[in-house]
Each structure stands twice: as C-alpha cells, then as structure tokens.
Amino acid sequence: MSLDQLKAFLGVMQNKASLREAVLAAATADDVAQIGASLGFEFSGDELLRLSGKKVGRVTVTKQDIPGEYN
C-alpha cells in the first residue's frame, strides 16, 4: 500500500511546482517522506530510494549523493 501512496505523492508533485521545489531542496529521502507525510501520504525514505532510476508518470526518481554524507 505504501508504494501506491508514494506513486500518488509523485503524481501530485509533478503538477505542483512548490511541492517539487520542496522535494528538490530536501537533503535526504527521509526528508521527502516527511514532506509526503505532512500532506497525508504514507511512505518511507527507503521505499523512495528503491525507486531510484525509475520513472513514475513524468517523474524520474534520482538518488542524489551529497558530499560529506556518512553511512
């Protein structure tokens, strides 16, 4: 079910410039999940990362490597 929620969130994001800007400014996948949660969508950052490299609607999910990020 959360994958459906994630896809629905990405669908909304592709049509709302302000949401797209907030997502692009987010530092981590978990931050994006929190943005989604504030709008009523339930998915995790891990689920978002699993879609990396895939296209959902008009949105292509891309993982950003941040310099200085530690695992």
Backbone as a printed PyTorch tensor [residue, N CA C, xyz], in Angstrom:
tensor([[[  0.8170,  -1.1900,   0.0000],
         [  0.0000,   0.0000,   0.0000],
         [  0.8630,   1.2570,   0.0000]],

        [[  1.9800,   1.2680,   0.7050],
         [  2.7880,   2.4750,   0.7630],
         [  3.4130,   2.8000,  -0.5900]],

        [[  3.6440,   1.7880,  -1.4310],
         [  4.1440,   2.0590,  -2.7720],
         [  3.0920,   2.8260,  -3.5710]],

        [[  1.8350,   2.4760,  -3.3800],
         [  0.7440,   3.2200,  -4.0210],
         [  0.7070,   4.6530,  -3.5020]],

        [[  0.9350,   4.8200,  -2.2060],
         [  0.9740,   6.1500,  -1.6070],
         [  2.1210,   6.9770,  -2.1990]],

        [[  3.2750,   6.3470,  -2.3470],
         [  4.4370,   7.0160,  -2.9200],
         [  4.1610,   7.4380,  -4.3580]],

        [[  3.5870,   6.5490,  -5.1390],
         [  3.2650,   6.8760,  -6.5360],
         [  2.2450,   8.0080,  -6.6120]],

        [[  1.2770,   8.0060,  -5.7030],
         [  0.2860,   9.0850,  -5.6680],
         [  0.9570,  10.4160,  -5.3150]],

        [[  1.8830,  10.3830,  -4.3580],
         [  2.6260,  11.5870,  -3.9740],
         [  3.4140,  12.1320,  -5.1650]],

        [[  4.1040,  11.2510,  -5.8850],
         [  4.8800,  11.6770,  -7.0460],
         [  3.9640,  12.2580,  -8.1250]],

        [[  2.7640,  11.7140,  -8.2450],
         [  1.8000,  12.2500,  -9.1970],
         [  1.3790,  13.6670,  -8.8410]],

        [[  1.1650,  13.9110,  -7.5560],
         [  0.8160,  15.2570,  -7.1050],
         [  2.0060,  16.1940,  -7.3080]],

        [[  3.2030,  15.6890,  -6.9920],
         [  4.4120,  16.5070,  -7.0940],
         [  4.6510,  16.9860,  -8.5220]],

        [[  4.3610,  16.1670,  -9.5130],
         [  4.6440,  16.5530, -10.8970],
         [  3.7670,  17.7150, -11.3520]],

        [[  2.6620,  17.9610, -10.6630],
         [  1.7540,  19.0390, -11.0540],
         [  1.8130,  20.2610, -10.1490]],

        [[  2.5990,  20.2090,  -9.0620],
         [  2.6800,  21.3350,  -8.1310],
         [  4.1230,  21.8070,  -8.0360]],

        [[  4.3940,  22.9570,  -8.6030],
         [  5.7630,  23.4870,  -8.6270],
         [  6.3180,  23.7090,  -7.2320]],

        [[  5.5160,  24.2080,  -6.3010],
         [  6.0190,  24.4820,  -4.9510],
         [  6.4060,  23.1870,  -4.2390]],

        [[  5.6450,  22.1390,  -4.4350],
         [  5.9700,  20.8460,  -3.8320],
         [  7.2260,  20.2720,  -4.4720]],

        [[  7.3380,  20.3920,  -5.7710],
         [  8.5240,  19.9120,  -6.4830],
         [  9.7760,  20.6250,  -5.9730]],

        [[  9.6950,  21.9360,  -5.7560],
         [ 10.8290,  22.6930,  -5.2390],
         [ 11.2060,  22.2330,  -3.8350]],

        [[ 10.2020,  21.9680,  -2.9920],
         [ 10.4740,  21.4940,  -1.6270],
         [ 11.1620,  20.1400,  -1.6490]],

        [[ 10.7140,  19.2590,  -2.5340],
         [ 11.3150,  17.9210,  -2.6440],
         [ 12.7530,  18.0340,  -3.1460]],

        [[ 12.9780,  18.8780,  -4.1470],
         [ 14.3340,  19.0330,  -4.6810],
         [ 15.2840,  19.6570,  -3.6610]],

        [[ 14.7500,  20.4330,  -2.7380],
         [ 15.5790,  21.0620,  -1.7050],
         [ 15.8240,  20.1290,  -0.5130]],

        [[ 15.0840,  19.0300,  -0.4180],
         [ 15.2240,  18.1000,   0.7060],
         [ 16.6010,  17.4450,   0.6720]],

        [[ 17.1860,  17.2560,   1.8560],
         [ 18.5350,  16.6950,   1.9510],
         [ 18.5480,  15.1710,   1.8770]],

        [[ 17.5070,  14.5200,   2.3530],
         [ 17.5010,  13.0570,   2.3910],
         [ 16.1470,  12.5130,   1.9140]],

        [[ 16.1360,  11.2400,   1.6190],
         [ 14.8930,  10.5710,   1.2340],
         [ 13.8930,  10.5940,   2.3870]],

        [[ 14.3980,  10.5030,   3.6240],
         [ 13.5040,  10.5770,   4.7840],
         [ 12.8570,  11.9510,   4.8880]],

        [[ 13.5930,  13.0070,   4.4960],
         [ 13.0110,  14.3490,   4.4750],
         [ 11.8640,  14.4190,   3.4700]],

        [[ 12.0390,  13.7790,   2.3250],
         [ 10.9750,  13.7350,   1.3140],
         [  9.7720,  12.9710,   1.8740]],

        [[ 10.0210,  11.8830,   2.5810],
         [  8.9320,  11.1140,   3.1920],
         [  8.1810,  11.9610,   4.2150]],

        [[  8.8970,  12.8120,   4.9460],
         [  8.2430,  13.7010,   5.9150],
         [  7.3850,  14.7460,   5.2150]],

        [[  7.8630,  15.2490,   4.0820],
         [  7.0590,  16.1820,   3.2940],
         [  5.7780,  15.4750,   2.8540]],

        [[  5.9220,  14.2490,   2.3670],
         [  4.7560,  13.4710,   1.9720],
         [  3.7980,  13.2360,   3.1270]],

        [[  4.3510,  12.9130,   4.2920],
         [  3.5190,  12.6560,   5.4750],
         [  2.7250,  13.9020,   5.8700]],

        [[  3.3340,  15.0760,   5.7100],
         [  2.6240,  16.3160,   6.0570],
         [  1.4270,  16.5560,   5.1350]],

        [[  1.4200,  15.8910,   3.9900],
         [  0.3140,  16.0100,   3.0400],
         [ -0.6110,  14.7990,   3.0790]],

        [[ -0.3560,  13.8730,   4.0200],
         [ -1.2220,  12.7090,   4.1920],
         [ -0.7970,  11.4590,   3.4530]],

        [[  0.4110,  11.4590,   2.8770],
         [  0.9130,  10.2750,   2.1740],
         [  1.8160,   9.4870,   3.1050]],

        [[  1.6780,   8.1640,   3.0920],
         [  2.4770,   7.3130,   3.9690],
         [  3.4220,   6.4410,   3.1560]],

        [[  4.7310,   6.8010,   3.1860],
         [  5.7830,   6.0030,   2.5760],
         [  7.0720,   6.3480,   3.2910]],

        [[  8.0630,   5.4890,   3.1520],
         [  9.3390,   5.7230,   3.8320],
         [ 10.4030,   6.2020,   2.8460]],

        [[ 11.4490,   6.7680,   3.3980],
         [ 12.5800,   7.1670,   2.5680],
         [ 13.1930,   5.9700,   1.8710]],

        [[ 13.2100,   4.8310,   2.5490],
         [ 13.7580,   3.6040,   1.9620],
         [ 12.9560,   3.1850,   0.7280]],

        [[ 11.6420,   3.3050,   0.8120],
         [ 10.7990,   2.9590,  -0.3400],
         [ 11.0690,   3.9110,  -1.5040]],

        [[ 11.2860,   5.1710,  -1.1900],
         [ 11.6210,   6.1350,  -2.2330],
         [ 12.9480,   5.7680,  -2.8970]],

        [[ 13.9330,   5.4040,  -2.0910],
         [ 15.2450,   5.0360,  -2.6360],
         [ 15.1650,   3.7980,  -3.5280]],

        [[ 14.2520,   2.8930,  -3.2220],
         [ 14.0930,   1.6940,  -4.0540],
         [ 13.5980,   2.0210,  -5.4640]],

        [[ 13.0030,   3.1850,  -5.6180],
         [ 12.5320,   3.6050,  -6.9410],
         [ 13.5900,   4.3890,  -7.7070]],

        [[ 14.7610,   4.5590,  -7.1220],
         [ 15.8130,   5.3410,  -7.7750],
         [ 16.1200,   4.7910,  -9.1620]],

        [[ 16.1540,   5.6940, -10.1250],
         [ 16.4210,   5.3100, -11.5060],
         [ 15.1840,   4.9290, -12.2870]],

        [[ 14.0330,   4.8860, -11.6200],
         [ 12.7860,   4.5060, -12.2910],
         [ 11.9210,   5.7350, -12.5360]],

        [[ 11.1080,   5.6500, -13.5580],
         [ 10.2070,   6.7360, -13.9080],
         [  8.8020,   6.3860, -13.4440]],

        [[  8.1820,   7.3190, -12.7430],
         [  6.8070,   7.1650, -12.2750],
         [  6.0270,   8.3420, -12.8550]],

        [[  5.1780,   8.0710, -13.8140],
         [  4.4980,   9.1680, -14.5090],
         [  5.5320,   9.9910, -15.2550]],

        [[  5.5260,  11.3040, -14.9880],
         [  6.5220,  12.1780, -15.6080],
         [  7.7060,  12.4480, -14.6880]],

        [[  7.7680,  11.7660, -13.5500],
         [  8.8260,  11.9840, -12.5620],
         [  9.8240,  10.8320, -12.6110]],

        [[ 11.1010,  11.1610, -12.7360],
         [ 12.1530,  10.1580, -12.6350],
         [ 12.8010,  10.3120, -11.2720]],

        [[ 12.7890,   9.2520, -10.4860],
         [ 13.3610,   9.2810,  -9.1440],
         [ 14.8680,   9.1010,  -9.2610]],

        [[ 15.6080,  10.0350,  -8.6990],
         [ 17.0670,  10.0010,  -8.7720],
         [ 17.6560,  10.2380,  -7.3910]],

        [[ 18.4970,   9.3250,  -6.9530],
         [ 19.1870,   9.4770,  -5.6700],
         [ 20.3240,  10.4640,  -5.8620]],

        [[ 20.4010,  11.4500,  -4.9680],
         [ 21.4700,  12.4400,  -5.0110],
         [ 22.5360,  12.0560,  -3.9920]],

        [[ 23.7820,  12.0230,  -4.4280],
         [ 24.8840,  11.7790,  -3.4990],
         [ 25.3560,  13.1220,  -2.9720]],

        [[ 25.3210,  13.2630,  -1.6670],
         [ 25.6960,  14.5150,  -1.0330],
         [ 27.1130,  14.3790,  -0.5050]],

        [[ 28.0320,  15.2570,  -0.9270],
         [ 29.4140,  15.1870,  -0.4090],
         [ 29.4160,  15.3110,   1.1100]],

        [[ 30.2230,  14.4810,   1.7460],
         [ 30.3260,  14.5050,   3.2000],
         [ 29.2860,  13.6550,   3.8970]],

        [[ 28.4580,  12.9640,   3.1330],
         [ 27.4460,  12.1030,   3.7290],
         [ 28.1000,  10.8330,   4.2160]],

        [[ 27.7720,  10.4250,   5.4190],
         [ 28.3620,   9.2190,   6.0030],
         [ 27.3240,   8.1280,   6.1230]],

        [[ 27.7260,   6.9010,   5.8760],
         [ 26.8210,   5.7530,   6.0290],
         [ 27.1720,   4.9830,   7.2670]]])
